[in-house]
C-alpha cells in the first residue's frame, strides 16, 4: 500500500506485470480485473521481485526484476520515468532516508547505492574484508536524534560459517569495514529488520522463529535488549506499527508495537519501558525523540 495514498495497492508477479489498484474506502465489492486497475505496465518476460513506494514522492513506484533491471514509475504522469540495470540481480532494495537513492544487495553479497535519477552507482561495500557469504535483507531508515542519523545502513545476512549476522554501515564509508557486525546464531531463516525512528530500536524477526530480537542503536553500534519469546507456532510474518500518538501509550511509556502473524492468528505485541509510577505522569522526552521527514530535493 502507498504510504501517501493508503487506498493505492501495488502488485507484481511472475507474469512480469506491475499493476496498481485503487481500493474503495468501504473495501472491494467484487473481484477486480485488469481493466479496473488505476495503472498497468508490462515489463516483459522477467518476473517482478519487489515493489517499493517512494516514501515522499506522490505516485513514485520502483520495481526490481528477476534479471538486473530496476524501473521507476511516475504514476502521476502514468508512465515509466526511468530504467537502469544492476551488476547483479538484486536480493532486496529500499530507499535512502531522504528518498534520493536506492540501497540494494545482490547475490555477490555487496551493498550498493544508486542515484535514483541517473541510475548510476554511487558507492558499494567491500565484501571480502569480513568473508561474508551473502546479505539477505537490508534496511535503511531515517533515524532520529543525535545517536543515529540517515547516513547509516542496517544489513542482515550470513557469513561463510552459515551464522546469521547483522551489521551497521556508514553510507559515507562503504569501502571500509562495517561499523559493527554481530554474529547471532546458526538459524536458516532470513532475518528481517525493522526500525522505530522515534526510539532507535531495531527489531529482527525471521520466518519460523519464535524469538524476536531487539537492539538499541547508539552511534551506529548495536546494544542487545531483552528478546521476546513466543509460545506455540513460529512466526510467518511480522510488521512494526508506525509510531504516532495514536499507536503508543505514552503514559505507560510504550516504546514499540509489533504485529506477529502465525498460521492461525495475528498477535499484537506491546513493549513497555519500566518506569516508576510517579514518573509515568510526565512525557518521557528522553525516550520519544523527535524525528524528521526530509523533503526530496
Secondary structure, DSSP 8 states (H G I E B T S, - for coil): --SS-TTEEEEE-TT-EEEEEE--TT---S---GGG-SEEEE--SS-EEEEEE-SSSTTEEEEEESSSEEEEEETTTTEEEEEEE-SS-EEEEEE-TTSSEEEEEETTS-EEEEETTT--EEEE---TTTTEEEEEEEE-----TTT--TTEEEEEEEETT--EEEEEEEGGGTTS--SEEEEEE---S-EEEEEETTTTEEEEEETT-SEEEEEEEETTEEEE---EE-SSS--SEEEE----TTS--GGGTEEEEEEEE-SS-EEEEEEE----TTTTTS--TTTS---------
